[in-house]
Amino acid sequence: MSPWQQEGQTLIAVKFNLPVTEDQVKQFTDLTRVATINKPAESTPFTVKTEYCYAVLSGDFEPNLQYAVGIAKGINQKQATP
């Protein structure tokens, strides 16, 4: 198993109050690079890994730029498997 973070890679960690799955986070989350003088705002592709109540978003984030994370209403806790 490889570590979550690799050299030169920036991660965004989000803590939920209940356990969530990767699919839930991906469905309800939008990640946008904030507009700058030289670049317009645009949606940014990302991957998700979860561990209990935490979601870690990773992608090709550019240094020294701001990103906005939006999480839509309606995400429910992960369902236990029997």
Order of alpha helices (4+ residues) and beta strands (2+ residues): beta-alpha-beta-beta-beta-beta-beta
